[in-house]
Amino acid sequence: MKKEILITNDDGFESEGLIKLVQAIKTLENVNVTVVAPTTEKSACGHSLTLTRPLRFVEIDDNFFKLDDGTPSDCVYLAVHALYEKKPDLVISGINRGSNMGEDITYSGTASAAMEGVLQDIPSFAVSQVCKDHYKSLQIHGYELACDVACDIASKILNGEIILPKRRFLNINIPPVKKENLKGYKITEAGYRLYGNDAHLHRNPRGEEYYWIGIHPLQWESRSSDIMCDLDAIEDGYVSITPIQLNLTSYDDIASLKRLEK
């Protein structure tokens, strides 16, 4: 029986990264691929579901749908309930244009689609192509390496070589290097991003103020740890594979807060 793979993203159904990923995954043996992606770019939408308006599948091609104004989480949630009698064997989210590392994981629509997958008890991973030069590196390297890595990880999950516990997914980032220059894989922890405020004030022709939120520089704080962080791994030319769990409890603080109990 063929394995069922659901693919989505947060860059929209027409994005190059999604199209290249679908083409690559379809070359795997014994798989069926279904695509449900947002109609428009939904970057940094987080793990959001649409509760205030109806959503509609629009069929673009065989087993390829856009979800009219839906989020990546909507795409996974509704696809699993509306398009499958039996849950798919794997959810892949990507290939995202740009990084999803450190605390950016909490913003990421790409990572959030994988979160929704594991909430539905489906093995899932997110894959992003890091670009440090306003996407110019994509013109040189494209998505070839990211596709190779996605196919490799998908195959390992489907054949049981990688077993993901419940409510945990893999967040994968690809360095902006040629395949022959890749150093390999690193299993990493999520790094400590450094954030500023990149909000730009403008005025429209009527003099009314509005803001554009920009892109923060890819900066981080290196920590003394036995585990390399995702940002350091990418800087060193490795594919970063970070296991992510959805349980956000800060267990280290439970004991100090016990005094609040009555």
C-alpha positions, 0 to 999 in steps of 0.5 A: 500500500502506498504511503500518503504524504500531505505537503503544505507551506506558508509561502503560498501555493505558487511558491517555488519552494513548494513546487520543487518540494512536491516534484522531489517527493513524488520521485520517492517510491510507493508514495501518494502526494496531496498538496494543500497550501494557502492562497497567499503568503502567510509568513509569521502567522504562527499556529493560527486557525481561522475561526471567524469566516468559512474556508474553501478548497480550490482544486488547482490540479489533481491532488493539489489544492489551495485553501482560500485565505487559509493559514498553514495550520488550517491547511493541515487541519482541514485536509486531514478531516476533509480529504482523507478517510485515513490519516496521512503517514507524513506531513511536510511543510515547506520548503520555506524561503528563509530561515526558521531558527531560534525563537522564530519557530514561534512565529513561523507558519512553516513550523506551525503546519508541522505542529498541527500535523503532530497534534493530529498524531501524524509524523511531521517535519518543517524544512526551510532554506536559509538566505542571508542575502535577501534571497540572492543565494536562492538564485545561485543555489536554488532548492536542490539541496533542500529537496535532497534533504527533505527526500532523505528525511521523509524516506527515513521516517516512512521506513521507520529509521526515524521514529518521532514521539507524539507531539514532537516534530523536526524543524530543519534548516538548510544552509545557503551552500552548494551540495558539494560544500555541505558538511553534513547534518547536525542535531541541534537545539533552538538558538537564542535569537537577538531581536530589535525593532524593525518597524518603518513609519510611512505616510500615504498620499493623504498624510495618514501614518502606517507601518511596515514591519521589516526583517530582523538581521540574523543575529544570535547569542552563542551559548556554552552547551554540548549541543550546537544550536541551529544558528551556529550549525547553519553558520558552519555549513551544516543542515540543522535538524532540531527536534521540537516538542509542543509542551512549553512548560518551564519545569525548572520554575515549578519548584520556585513557584510552588509557594503560590499554591494555596 
